[in-house]
Amino acid sequence: MKIIVADTSPLISLAIIDKLDLLLEIFDEVYIPQQVYQEIIFDLTKPKANLLADFFKDKIKKIDNADELSLFVDKGEGEAIILAKEIHADYLLIDGFKGRTVAENLNI
């Protein structure tokens, strides 16, 4: 079973090119942390925001220690990294250099 956790920016990019379904084709389970969902629904007037909100409404996971990485990365990235670690995800979809570096240092 392949599990992925995703951060906001890559999801927006996939939605813009109408390729969100690739996630469900490639992975058995797709999750996002609560903060990523909040970032998605923050402004539903943005292109594809409603599509993203609907797509991920039942894929949200609440995590503990949400502020653990706040000194290094933004909250959405931090929660995605922590969630990937907590649920032993096979993959983390993240685009920020700092976030990728932190994830790699945590063996994600």
Biopython code that builds the backbone (N, CA, C, O; Angstrom):
import numpy as np
from Bio.PDB.StructureBuilder import StructureBuilder

atoms = [
    (1, "MET", "N", (0.849, -1.184, 0.000)),
    (1, "MET", "CA", (0.000, 0.000, 0.000)),
    (1, "MET", "C", (0.885, 1.236, 0.000)),
    (1, "MET", "O", (1.779, 1.358, 0.837)),
    (2, "LYS", "N", (0.646, 2.151, -0.930)),
    (2, "LYS", "CA", (1.423, 3.375, -1.030)),
    (2, "LYS", "C", (0.617, 4.542, -0.463)),
    (2, "LYS", "O", (-0.506, 4.810, -0.890)),
    (3, "ILE", "N", (1.223, 5.231, 0.516)),
    (3, "ILE", "CA", (0.579, 6.367, 1.186)),
    (3, "ILE", "C", (1.393, 7.623, 0.913)),
    (3, "ILE", "O", (2.623, 7.606, 0.975)),
    (4, "ILE", "N", (0.692, 8.718, 0.609)),
    (4, "ILE", "CA", (1.353, 10.004, 0.381)),
    (4, "ILE", "C", (0.698, 11.085, 1.234)),
    (4, "ILE", "O", (-0.514, 11.078, 1.452)),
    (5, "VAL", "N", (1.518, 12.004, 1.706)),
    (5, "VAL", "CA", (1.060, 13.216, 2.393)),
    (5, "VAL", "C", (1.513, 14.379, 1.518)),
    (5, "VAL", "O", (2.620, 14.358, 0.980)),
    (6, "ALA", "N", (0.663, 15.391, 1.375)),
    (6, "ALA", "CA", (0.992, 16.496, 0.477)),
    (6, "ALA", "C", (0.884, 17.851, 1.161)),
    (6, "ALA", "O", (0.091, 18.056, 2.079)),
    (7, "ASP", "N", (1.721, 18.773, 0.672)),
    (7, "ASP", "CA", (1.690, 20.168, 1.077)),
    (7, "ASP", "C", (0.844, 20.942, 0.063)),
    (7, "ASP", "O", (0.480, 20.397, -0.979)),
    (8, "THR", "N", (0.536, 22.177, 0.351)),
    (8, "THR", "CA", (-0.413, 22.970, -0.428)),
    (8, "THR", "C", (0.016, 23.266, -1.866)),
    (8, "THR", "O", (-0.730, 22.971, -2.800)),
    (9, "SER", "N", (1.180, 23.832, -2.054)),
    (9, "SER", "CA", (1.587, 24.310, -3.389)),
    (9, "SER", "C", (1.559, 23.236, -4.471)),
    (9, "SER", "O", (1.032, 23.491, -5.553)),
    (10, "PRO", "N", (2.103, 22.049, -4.225)),
    (10, "PRO", "CA", (2.031, 21.029, -5.274)),
    (10, "PRO", "C", (0.587, 20.630, -5.605)),
    (10, "PRO", "O", (0.285, 20.290, -6.749)),
    (11, "LEU", "N", (-0.289, 20.670, -4.622)),
    (11, "LEU", "CA", (-1.692, 20.329, -4.868)),
    (11, "LEU", "C", (-2.361, 21.379, -5.746)),
    (11, "LEU", "O", (-3.139, 21.050, -6.641)),
    (12, "ILE", "N", (-2.054, 22.633, -5.485)),
    (12, "ILE", "CA", (-2.606, 23.711, -6.310)),
    (12, "ILE", "C", (-2.107, 23.551, -7.746)),
    (12, "ILE", "O", (-2.875, 23.717, -8.694)),
    (13, "SER", "N", (-0.840, 23.234, -7.904)),
    (13, "SER", "CA", (-0.284, 23.041, -9.250)),
    (13, "SER", "C", (-0.975, 21.890, -9.968)),
    (13, "SER", "O", (-1.317, 22.016, -11.144)),
    (14, "LEU", "N", (-1.184, 20.780, -9.286)),
    (14, "LEU", "CA", (-1.885, 19.644, -9.899)),
    (14, "LEU", "C", (-3.323, 20.011, -10.269)),
    (14, "LEU", "O", (-3.823, 19.605, -11.318)),
    (15, "ALA", "N", (-3.980, 20.778, -9.405)),
    (15, "ALA", "CA", (-5.362, 21.181, -9.687)),
    (15, "ALA", "C", (-5.430, 22.091, -10.915)),
    (15, "ALA", "O", (-6.330, 21.954, -11.743)),
    (16, "ILE", "N", (-4.495, 23.005, -11.027)),
    (16, "ILE", "CA", (-4.488, 23.941, -12.152)),
    (16, "ILE", "C", (-4.366, 23.212, -13.492)),
    (16, "ILE", "O", (-4.967, 23.623, -14.484)),
    (17, "ILE", "N", (-3.589, 22.132, -13.514)),
    (17, "ILE", "CA", (-3.429, 21.382, -14.772)),
    (17, "ILE", "C", (-4.394, 20.191, -14.853)),
    (17, "ILE", "O", (-4.239, 19.309, -15.697)),
    (18, "ASP", "N", (-5.390, 20.182, -13.959)),
    (18, "ASP", "CA", (-6.415, 19.130, -13.932)),
    (18, "ASP", "C", (-5.839, 17.725, -13.818)),
    (18, "ASP", "O", (-6.253, 16.815, -14.536)),
    (19, "LYS", "N", (-4.881, 17.554, -12.910)),
    (19, "LYS", "CA", (-4.239, 16.250, -12.726)),
    (19, "LYS", "C", (-4.301, 15.748, -11.283)),
    (19, "LYS", "O", (-3.490, 14.903, -10.905)),
    (20, "LEU", "N", (-5.230, 16.235, -10.468)),
    (20, "LEU", "CA", (-5.360, 15.745, -9.100)),
    (20, "LEU", "C", (-5.631, 14.241, -9.065)),
    (20, "LEU", "O", (-5.185, 13.549, -8.151)),
    (21, "ASP", "N", (-6.353, 13.744, -10.051)),
    (21, "ASP", "CA", (-6.682, 12.323, -10.082)),
    (21, "ASP", "C", (-5.451, 11.426, -10.163)),
    (21, "ASP", "O", (-5.520, 10.245, -9.823)),
    (22, "LEU", "N", (-4.328, 11.981, -10.610)),
    (22, "LEU", "CA", (-3.090, 11.196, -10.632)),
    (22, "LEU", "C", (-2.739, 10.675, -9.243)),
    (22, "LEU", "O", (-2.217, 9.570, -9.097)),
    (23, "LEU", "N", (-3.029, 11.478, -8.231)),
    (23, "LEU", "CA", (-2.733, 11.051, -6.863)),
    (23, "LEU", "C", (-3.472, 9.765, -6.522)),
    (23, "LEU", "O", (-2.905, 8.864, -5.904)),
    (24, "LEU", "N", (-4.734, 9.678, -6.924)),
    (24, "LEU", "CA", (-5.532, 8.488, -6.630)),
    (24, "LEU", "C", (-5.166, 7.310, -7.532)),
    (24, "LEU", "O", (-5.377, 6.154, -7.166)),
    (25, "GLU", "N", (-4.623, 7.603, -8.701)),
    (25, "GLU", "CA", (-4.178, 6.537, -9.597)),
    (25, "GLU", "C", (-2.872, 5.910, -9.121)),
    (25, "GLU", "O", (-2.664, 4.706, -9.269)),
    (26, "ILE", "N", (-2.002, 6.726, -8.553)),
    (26, "ILE", "CA", (-0.674, 6.269, -8.163)),
    (26, "ILE", "C", (-0.640, 5.751, -6.724)),
    (26, "ILE", "O", (0.062, 4.784, -6.427)),
    (27, "PHE", "N", (-1.402, 6.397, -5.827)),
    (27, "PHE", "CA", (-1.324, 6.079, -4.401)),
    (27, "PHE", "C", (-2.624, 5.473, -3.890)),
    (27, "PHE", "O", (-3.710, 5.796, -4.371)),
    (28, "ASP", "N", (-2.493, 4.592, -2.909)),
    (28, "ASP", "CA", (-3.667, 3.970, -2.303)),
    (28, "ASP", "C", (-4.363, 4.911, -1.329)),
    (28, "ASP", "O", (-5.588, 4.910, -1.214)),
    (29, "GLU", "N", (-3.568, 5.710, -0.633)),
    (29, "GLU", "CA", (-4.119, 6.653, 0.339)),
    (29, "GLU", "C", (-3.409, 7.994, 0.184)),
    (29, "GLU", "O", (-2.188, 8.057, 0.044)),
    (30, "VAL", "N", (-4.202, 9.064, 0.213)),
    (30, "VAL", "CA", (-3.693, 10.428, 0.089)),
    (30, "VAL", "C", (-4.201, 11.215, 1.284)),
    (30, "VAL", "O", (-5.401, 11.214, 1.561)),
    (31, "TYR", "N", (-3.293, 11.893, 2.004)),
    (31, "TYR", "CA", (-3.692, 12.659, 3.175)),
    (31, "TYR", "C", (-3.064, 14.048, 3.144)),
    (31, "TYR", "O", (-2.013, 14.266, 2.540)),
    (32, "ILE", "N", (-3.734, 14.967, 3.805)),
    (32, "ILE", "CA", (-3.179, 16.289, 4.049)),
    (32, "ILE", "C", (-3.430, 16.637, 5.513)),
    (32, "ILE", "O", (-4.411, 16.177, 6.098)),
    (33, "PRO", "N", (-2.558, 17.442, 6.108)),
    (33, "PRO", "CA", (-2.810, 17.890, 7.477)),
    (33, "PRO", "C", (-3.842, 19.014, 7.495)),
    (33, "PRO", "O", (-4.128, 19.626, 6.466)),
    (34, "GLN", "N", (-4.383, 19.270, 8.651)),
    (34, "GLN", "CA", (-5.416, 20.297, 8.829)),
    (34, "GLN", "C", (-4.969, 21.658, 8.306)),
    (34, "GLN", "O", (-5.754, 22.357, 7.665)),
    (35, "GLN", "N", (-3.733, 22.042, 8.565)),
    (35, "GLN", "CA", (-3.248, 23.355, 8.127)),
    (35, "GLN", "C", (-3.244, 23.477, 6.607)),
    (35, "GLN", "O", (-3.565, 24.542, 6.078)),
    (36, "VAL", "N", (-2.896, 22.434, 5.911)),
    (36, "VAL", "CA", (-2.916, 22.466, 4.447)),
    (36, "VAL", "C", (-4.347, 22.667, 3.961)),
    (36, "VAL", "O", (-4.583, 23.432, 3.025)),
    (37, "TYR", "N", (-5.300, 21.988, 4.589)),
    (37, "TYR", "CA", (-6.700, 22.184, 4.212)),
    (37, "TYR", "C", (-7.133, 23.622, 4.479)),
    (37, "TYR", "O", (-7.855, 24.207, 3.672)),
    (38, "GLN", "N", (-6.702, 24.198, 5.600)),
    (38, "GLN", "CA", (-7.032, 25.586, 5.911)),
    (38, "GLN", "C", (-6.453, 26.529, 4.850)),
    (38, "GLN", "O", (-7.096, 27.508, 4.471)),
    (39, "GLU", "N", (-5.259, 26.237, 4.380)),
    (39, "GLU", "CA", (-4.646, 27.057, 3.339)),
    (39, "GLU", "C", (-5.426, 26.934, 2.023)),
    (39, "GLU", "O", (-5.548, 27.903, 1.274)),
    (40, "ILE", "N", (-5.946, 25.744, 1.756)),
    (40, "ILE", "CA", (-6.725, 25.514, 0.535)),
    (40, "ILE", "C", (-8.036, 26.295, 0.574)),
    (40, "ILE", "O", (-8.419, 26.912, -0.420)),
    (41, "ILE", "N", (-8.721, 26.273, 1.704)),
    (41, "ILE", "CA", (-10.052, 26.899, 1.786)),
    (41, "ILE", "C", (-10.001, 28.363, 2.220)),
    (41, "ILE", "O", (-11.043, 29.011, 2.317)),
    (42, "PHE", "N", (-8.821, 28.884, 2.477)),
    (42, "PHE", "CA", (-8.681, 30.262, 2.945)),
    (42, "PHE", "C", (-9.371, 31.248, 2.019)),
    (42, "PHE", "O", (-10.045, 32.168, 2.483)),
    (43, "ASP", "N", (-9.212, 31.065, 0.722)),
    (43, "ASP", "CA", (-9.833, 31.960, -0.256)),
    (43, "ASP", "C", (-10.433, 31.111, -1.372)),
    (43, "ASP", "O", (-9.749, 30.758, -2.333)),
    (44, "LEU", "N", (-11.699, 30.791, -1.236)),
    (44, "LEU", "CA", (-12.362, 29.925, -2.207)),
    (44, "LEU", "C", (-12.633, 30.606, -3.545)),
    (44, "LEU", "O", (-13.158, 29.983, -4.467)),
    (45, "THR", "N", (-12.273, 31.892, -3.650)),
    (45, "THR", "CA", (-12.421, 32.571, -4.935)),
    (45, "THR", "C", (-11.213, 32.325, -5.844)),
    (45, "THR", "O", (-11.263, 32.632, -7.034)),
    (46, "LYS", "N", (-10.131, 31.774, -5.292)),
    (46, "LYS", "CA", (-8.949, 31.477, -6.107)),
    (46, "LYS", "C", (-9.260, 30.334, -7.060)),
    (46, "LYS", "O", (-10.087, 29.473, -6.758)),
    (47, "PRO", "N", (-8.594, 30.324, -8.217)),
    (47, "PRO", "CA", (-8.827, 29.249, -9.188)),
    (47, "PRO", "C", (-8.604, 27.869, -8.571)),
    (47, "PRO", "O", (-7.595, 27.625, -7.910)),
    (48, "LYS", "N", (-9.546, 26.991, -8.794)),
    (48, "LYS", "CA", (-9.495, 25.576, -8.383)),
    (48, "LYS", "C", (-9.616, 25.360, -6.873)),
    (48, "LYS", "O", (-9.512, 24.220, -6.421)),
    (49, "ALA", "N", (-9.830, 26.404, -6.082)),
    (49, "ALA", "CA", (-9.918, 26.249, -4.626)),
    (49, "ALA", "C", (-11.091, 25.354, -4.235)),
    (49, "ALA", "O", (-10.943, 24.505, -3.356)),
    (50, "ASN", "N", (-12.236, 25.522, -4.857)),
    (50, "ASN", "CA", (-13.389, 24.674, -4.533)),
    (50, "ASN", "C", (-13.135, 23.220, -4.910)),
    (50, "ASN", "O", (-13.525, 22.308, -4.181)),
    (51, "LEU", "N", (-12.489, 23.006, -6.036)),
    (51, "LEU", "CA", (-12.137, 21.656, -6.467)),
    (51, "LEU", "C", (-11.233, 20.992, -5.436)),
    (51, "LEU", "O", (-11.466, 19.847, -5.051)),
    (52, "LEU", "N", (-10.208, 21.704, -4.989)),
    (52, "LEU", "CA", (-9.297, 21.184, -3.976)),
    (52, "LEU", "C", (-10.015, 20.910, -2.662)),
    (52, "LEU", "O", (-9.798, 19.871, -2.038)),
    (53, "ALA", "N", (-10.869, 21.838, -2.242)),
    (53, "ALA", "CA", (-11.607, 21.675, -0.986)),
    (53, "ALA", "C", (-12.464, 20.415, -1.032)),
    (53, "ALA", "O", (-12.491, 19.649, -0.069)),
    (54, "ASP", "N", (-13.155, 20.198, -2.128)),
    (54, "ASP", "CA", (-13.996, 19.002, -2.267)),
    (54, "ASP", "C", (-13.160, 17.730, -2.337)),
    (54, "ASP", "O", (-13.498, 16.722, -1.717)),
    (55, "PHE", "N", (-12.076, 17.781, -3.089)),
    (55, "PHE", "CA", (-11.224, 16.612, -3.283)),
    (55, "PHE", "C", (-10.621, 16.128, -1.967)),
    (55, "PHE", "O", (-10.501, 14.923, -1.745)),
    (56, "PHE", "N", (-10.241, 17.063, -1.092)),
    (56, "PHE", "CA", (-9.513, 16.699, 0.129)),
    (56, "PHE", "C", (-10.348, 16.709, 1.403)),
    (56, "PHE", "O", (-9.806, 16.458, 2.479)),
    (57, "LYS", "N", (-11.645, 16.990, 1.322)),
    (57, "LYS", "CA", (-12.446, 17.136, 2.546)),
    (57, "LYS", "C", (-12.455, 15.888, 3.432)),
    (57, "LYS", "O", (-12.621, 15.998, 4.647)),
    (58, "ASP", "N", (-12.279, 14.707, 2.841)),
    (58, "ASP", "CA", (-12.275, 13.478, 3.648)),
    (58, "ASP", "C", (-10.880, 12.859, 3.742)),
    (58, "ASP", "O", (-10.741, 11.684, 4.083)),
    (59, "LYS", "N", (-9.857, 13.643, 3.443)),
    (59, "LYS", "CA", (-8.483, 13.155, 3.478)),
    (59, "LYS", "C", (-7.625, 13.953, 4.480)),
    (59, "LYS", "O", (-6.397, 13.956, 4.394)),
    (60, "ILE", "N", (-8.283, 14.616, 5.413)),
    (60, "ILE", "CA", (-7.603, 15.495, 6.368)),
    (60, "ILE", "C", (-7.251, 14.709, 7.627)),
    (60, "ILE", "O", (-8.067, 13.945, 8.144)),
    (61, "LYS", "N", (-6.050, 14.902, 8.104)),
    (61, "LYS", "CA", (-5.607, 14.285, 9.354)),
    (61, "LYS", "C", (-5.144, 15.377, 10.307)),
    (61, "LYS", "O", (-4.386, 16.274, 9.939)),
    (62, "LYS", "N", (-5.620, 15.276, 11.536)),
    (62, "LYS", "CA", (-5.162, 16.190, 12.586)),
    (62, "LYS", "C", (-3.898, 15.585, 13.188)),
    (62, "LYS", "O", (-3.808, 14.375, 13.400)),
    (63, "ILE", "N", (-2.940, 16.438, 13.454)),
    (63, "ILE", "CA", (-1.687, 15.930, 14.012)),
    (63, "ILE", "C", (-1.390, 16.585, 15.354)),
    (63, "ILE", "O", (-1.924, 17.642, 15.691)),
    (64, "ASP", "N", (-0.527, 15.926, 16.102)),
    (64, "ASP", "CA", (-0.027, 16.484, 17.353)),
    (64, "ASP", "C", (1.277, 17.222, 17.054)),
    (64, "ASP", "O", (1.865, 17.032, 15.990)),
    (65, "ASN", "N", (1.714, 18.032, 17.951)),
    (65, "ASN", "CA", (2.989, 18.742, 17.825)),
    (65, "ASN", "C", (3.063, 19.595, 16.558)),
    (65, "ASN", "O", (4.086, 19.613, 15.875)),
    (66, "ALA", "N", (1.986, 20.291, 16.255)),
    (66, "ALA", "CA", (1.903, 21.057, 15.011)),
    (66, "ALA", "C", (2.957, 22.158, 14.911)),
    (66, "ALA", "O", (3.350, 22.528, 13.805)),
    (67, "ASP", "N", (3.411, 22.677, 16.019)),
    (67, "ASP", "CA", (4.374, 23.785, 15.987)),
    (67, "ASP", "C", (5.823, 23.318, 16.106)),
    (67, "ASP", "O", (6.737, 24.137, 16.199)),
    (68, "GLU", "N", (6.026, 22.031, 16.104)),
    (68, "GLU", "CA", (7.353, 21.459, 16.320)),
    (68, "GLU", "C", (8.412, 21.965, 15.334)),
    (68, "GLU", "O", (9.575, 22.123, 15.707)),
    (69, "LEU", "N", (8.025, 22.217, 14.100)),
    (69, "LEU", "CA", (8.988, 22.636, 13.075)),
    (69, "LEU", "C", (8.826, 24.099, 12.661)),
    (69, "LEU", "O", (9.388, 24.525, 11.653)),
    (70, "SER", "N", (8.063, 24.863, 13.432)),
    (70, "SER", "CA", (7.719, 26.231, 13.030)),
    (70, "SER", "C", (8.924, 27.175, 12.917)),
    (70, "SER", "O", (8.828, 28.213, 12.262)),
    (71, "LEU", "N", (10.020, 26.840, 13.525)),
    (71, "LEU", "CA", (11.218, 27.674, 13.403)),
    (71, "LEU", "C", (11.912, 27.472, 12.062)),
    (71, "LEU", "O", (12.723, 28.301, 11.651)),
    (72, "PHE", "N", (11.597, 26.373, 11.378)),
    (72, "PHE", "CA", (12.320, 26.017, 10.161)),
    (72, "PHE", "C", (11.506, 26.198, 8.882)),
    (72, "PHE", "O", (12.048, 26.605, 7.854)),
    (73, "VAL", "N", (10.220, 25.901, 8.938)),
    (73, "VAL", "CA", (9.368, 25.943, 7.744)),
    (73, "VAL", "C", (8.013, 26.534, 8.104)),
    (73, "VAL", "O", (7.689, 26.689, 9.282)),
    (74, "ASP", "N", (7.208, 26.871, 7.069)),
    (74, "ASP", "CA", (5.887, 27.408, 7.375)),
    (74, "ASP", "C", (5.001, 26.308, 7.962)),
    (74, "ASP", "O", (5.337, 25.125, 7.907)),
    (75, "LYS", "N", (3.885, 26.716, 8.515)),
    (75, "LYS", "CA", (3.049, 25.787, 9.273)),
    (75, "LYS", "C", (2.517, 24.623, 8.426)),
    (75, "LYS", "O", (2.488, 23.483, 8.888)),
    (76, "GLY", "N", (2.099, 24.908, 7.197)),
    (76, "GLY", "CA", (1.591, 23.843, 6.332)),
    (76, "GLY", "C", (2.653, 22.814, 6.020)),
    (76, "GLY", "O", (2.407, 21.611, 6.109)),
    (77, "GLU", "N", (3.841, 23.284, 5.652)),
    (77, "GLU", "CA", (4.953, 22.372, 5.381)),
    (77, "GLU", "C", (5.314, 21.569, 6.623)),
    (77, "GLU", "O", (5.527, 20.359, 6.551)),
    (78, "GLY", "N", (5.381, 22.250, 7.759)),
    (78, "GLY", "CA", (5.729, 21.567, 9.004)),
    (78, "GLY", "C", (4.737, 20.473, 9.351)),
    (78, "GLY", "O", (5.126, 19.367, 9.727)),
    (79, "GLU", "N", (3.446, 20.788, 9.223)),
    (79, "GLU", "CA", (2.432, 19.780, 9.531)),
    (79, "GLU", "C", (2.494, 18.615, 8.543)),
    (79, "GLU", "O", (2.300, 17.463, 8.933)),
    (80, "ALA", "N", (2.761, 18.901, 7.281)),
    (80, "ALA", "CA", (2.871, 17.826, 6.288)),
    (80, "ALA", "C", (4.037, 16.903, 6.627)),
    (80, "ALA", "O", (3.915, 15.681, 6.542)),
    (81, "ILE", "N", (5.150, 17.485, 7.007)),
    (81, "ILE", "CA", (6.330, 16.693, 7.385)),
    (81, "ILE", "C", (6.029, 15.839, 8.613)),
    (81, "ILE", "O", (6.330, 14.646, 8.637)),
    (82, "ILE", "N", (5.439, 16.453, 9.623)),
    (82, "ILE", "CA", (5.126, 15.722, 10.855)),
    (82, "ILE", "C", (4.116, 14.612, 10.579)),
    (82, "ILE", "O", (4.270, 13.495, 11.075)),
    (83, "LEU", "N", (3.082, 14.911, 9.791)),
    (83, "LEU", "CA", (2.083, 13.897, 9.460)),
    (83, "LEU", "C", (2.711, 12.730, 8.707)),
    (83, "LEU", "O", (2.427, 11.571, 9.008)),
    (84, "ALA", "N", (3.557, 13.028, 7.738)),
    (84, "ALA", "CA", (4.228, 11.959, 6.989)),
    (84, "ALA", "C", (5.014, 11.049, 7.922)),
    (84, "ALA", "O", (5.021, 9.828, 7.764)),
    (85, "LYS", "N", (5.677, 11.665, 8.896)),
    (85, "LYS", "CA", (6.456, 10.892, 9.875)),
    (85, "LYS", "C", (5.527, 10.080, 10.780)),
    (85, "LYS", "O", (5.782, 8.903, 11.032)),
    (86, "GLU", "N", (4.451, 10.703, 11.269)),
    (86, "GLU", "CA", (3.538, 10.035, 12.208)),
    (86, "GLU", "C", (2.832, 8.831, 11.595)),
    (86, "GLU", "O", (2.662, 7.810, 12.261)),
    (87, "ILE", "N", (2.419, 8.938, 10.335)),
    (87, "ILE", "CA", (1.654, 7.833, 9.741)),
    (87, "ILE", "C", (2.536, 6.926, 8.879)),
    (87, "ILE", "O", (2.038, 6.014, 8.218)),
    (88, "HIS", "N", (3.839, 7.179, 8.890)),
    (88, "HIS", "CA", (4.799, 6.381, 8.127)),
    (88, "HIS", "C", (4.441, 6.365, 6.639)),
    (88, "HIS", "O", (4.410, 5.314, 5.998)),
    (89, "ALA", "N", (4.175, 7.558, 6.114)),
    (89, "ALA", "CA", (3.841, 7.690, 4.692)),
    (89, "ALA", "C", (5.035, 7.259, 3.841)),
    (89, "ALA", "O", (6.192, 7.418, 4.231)),
    (90, "ASP", "N", (4.726, 6.722, 2.697)),
    (90, "ASP", "CA", (5.782, 6.317, 1.772)),
    (90, "ASP", "C", (6.382, 7.510, 1.042)),
    (90, "ASP", "O", (7.550, 7.494, 0.652)),
    (91, "TYR", "N", (5.558, 8.551, 0.862)),
    (91, "TYR", "CA", (5.994, 9.724, 0.108)),
    (91, "TYR", "C", (5.468, 10.999, 0.750)),
    (91, "TYR", "O", (4.431, 11.009, 1.413)),
    (92, "LEU", "N", (6.215, 12.071, 0.531)),
    (92, "LEU", "CA", (5.816, 13.410, 0.949)),
    (92, "LEU", "C", (5.923, 14.304, -0.272)),
    (92, "LEU", "O", (7.001, 14.448, -0.849)),
    (93, "LEU", "N", (4.808, 14.905, -0.669)),
    (93, "LEU", "CA", (4.784, 15.801, -1.817)),
    (93, "LEU", "C", (4.935, 17.228, -1.303)),
    (93, "LEU", "O", (3.998, 17.810, -0.758)),
    (94, "ILE", "N", (6.125, 17.776, -1.484)),
    (94, "ILE", "CA", (6.451, 19.092, -0.933)),
    (94, "ILE", "C", (7.411, 19.780, -1.911)),
    (94, "ILE", "O", (8.270, 19.123, -2.500)),
    (95, "ASP", "N", (7.270, 21.087, -2.084)),
    (95, "ASP", "CA", (8.094, 21.758, -3.087)),
    (95, "ASP", "C", (9.130, 22.713, -2.520)),
    (95, "ASP", "O", (10.090, 23.043, -3.217)),
    (96, "GLY", "N", (8.977, 23.163, -1.306)),
    (96, "GLY", "CA", (9.908, 24.139, -0.736)),
    (96, "GLY", "C", (11.249, 23.518, -0.394)),
    (96, "GLY", "O", (11.316, 22.422, 0.162)),
    (97, "PHE", "N", (12.329, 24.237, -0.733)),
    (97, "PHE", "CA", (13.681, 23.731, -0.468)),
    (97, "PHE", "C", (13.895, 23.465, 1.021)),
    (97, "PHE", "O", (14.400, 22.409, 1.403)),
    (98, "LYS", "N", (13.504, 24.434, 1.865)),
    (98, "LYS", "CA", (13.682, 24.251, 3.314)),
    (98, "LYS", "C", (12.897, 23.034, 3.807)),
    (98, "LYS", "O", (13.401, 22.237, 4.598)),
    (99, "GLY", "N", (11.655, 22.903, 3.326)),
    (99, "GLY", "CA", (10.827, 21.771, 3.730)),
    (99, "GLY", "C", (11.421, 20.444, 3.313)),
    (99, "GLY", "O", (11.431, 19.488, 4.088)),
    (100, "ARG", "N", (11.919, 20.385, 2.083)),
    (100, "ARG", "CA", (12.546, 19.144, 1.610)),
    (100, "ARG", "C", (13.784, 18.819, 2.436)),
    (100, "ARG", "O", (14.030, 17.661, 2.773)),
    (101, "THR", "N", (14.559, 19.849, 2.758)),
    (101, "THR", "CA", (15.775, 19.634, 3.556)),
    (101, "THR", "C", (15.425, 19.117, 4.945)),
    (101, "THR", "O", (16.050, 18.176, 5.435)),
    (102, "VAL", "N", (14.430, 19.727, 5.580)),
    (102, "VAL", "CA", (14.008, 19.266, 6.912)),
    (102, "VAL", "C", (13.503, 17.823, 6.834)),
    (102, "VAL", "O", (13.852, 16.996, 7.676)),
    (103, "ALA", "N", (12.689, 17.523, 5.831)),
    (103, "ALA", "CA", (12.149, 16.173, 5.667)),
    (103, "ALA", "C", (13.281, 15.162, 5.464)),
    (103, "ALA", "O", (13.273, 14.088, 6.065)),
    (104, "GLU", "N", (14.239, 15.505, 4.627)),
    (104, "GLU", "CA", (15.368, 14.594, 4.401)),
    (104, "GLU", "C", (16.164, 14.367, 5.677)),
    (104, "GLU", "O", (16.621, 13.255, 5.941)),
    (105, "ASN", "N", (16.329, 15.423, 6.469)),
    (105, "ASN", "CA", (17.045, 15.277, 7.752)),
    (105, "ASN", "C", (16.284, 14.395, 8.730)),
    (105, "ASN", "O", (16.876, 13.837, 9.654)),
    (106, "LEU", "N", (14.968, 14.265, 8.530)),
    (106, "LEU", "CA", (14.140, 13.393, 9.380)),
    (106, "LEU", "C", (13.920, 12.034, 8.723)),
    (106, "LEU", "O", (13.075, 11.255, 9.163)),
    (107, "ASN", "N", (14.678, 11.755, 7.678)),
    (107, "ASN", "CA", (14.591, 10.486, 6.928)),
    (107, "ASN", "C", (13.230, 10.248, 6.300)),
    (107, "ASN", "O", (12.733, 9.122, 6.284)),
    (108, "ILE", "N", (12.633, 11.308, 5.784)),
    (108, "ILE", "CA", (11.368, 11.191, 5.083)),
    (108, "ILE", "C", (11.641, 11.372, 3.603)),
    (108, "ILE", "O", (10.716, 11.315, 2.793)),
]
sb = StructureBuilder()
sb.init_structure("model")
sb.init_model(0)
sb.init_chain("A")
sb.init_seg("    ")
for serial, (resi, resn, name, xyz) in enumerate(atoms, 1):
    if name == "N":
        sb.init_residue(resn, " ", resi, " ")
    sb.init_atom(name, np.array(xyz, "f"), 0.0, 1.0, " ", f" {name:<3s}", serial, name[0])
structure = sb.get_structure()
